[in-house]
Amino acid sequence: MSTIFDTQEQVLYFEDINALKARLDVMDSKNIVPSFRRTRDPIALAFEHIDSKPLNKLAKDFVKETFMDAVCFISKVFV
């Protein structure tokens, strides 16, 4: 089965507009629409990722990132 990322599928040869439409419909039904329907909500995935981490690790990462953001901000202000 080919995907939209296969190089041989990127070159389209067609005789008329109906042949092009038929070819694009086949590509769409095989690749784009089913892939989109299988995807999950990215916000739900983010919360699942956060929920799977221990609270002390989340707190440590938060403090570390906040400190690094503050350092970057201060270094940009006083340059």
C-alpha positions, 0 to 999 in steps of 0.5 A: 500500500502506498502513502502520500509520502512515497516518491513514486506517488508524487508524480501524477500522469493524467489525460484529462481533468476527470482522470486527475480527479479520480486519481486524487480521490483514490489518494484521499480515500486511502491516505488522508481521510482515514489517517485524520480520523484515527488521530486523537485529540492532542490536548487529551494526549498532552493531559495523558502524558502529564498524568502519567508523570509523578508529581515531584518530576513535574514540579522539578521540571516546572521549576527548572524551565521557569528558572531557565526562562527567567535567565533567558529573559534577563540576559536579553534585557541587559544585553 
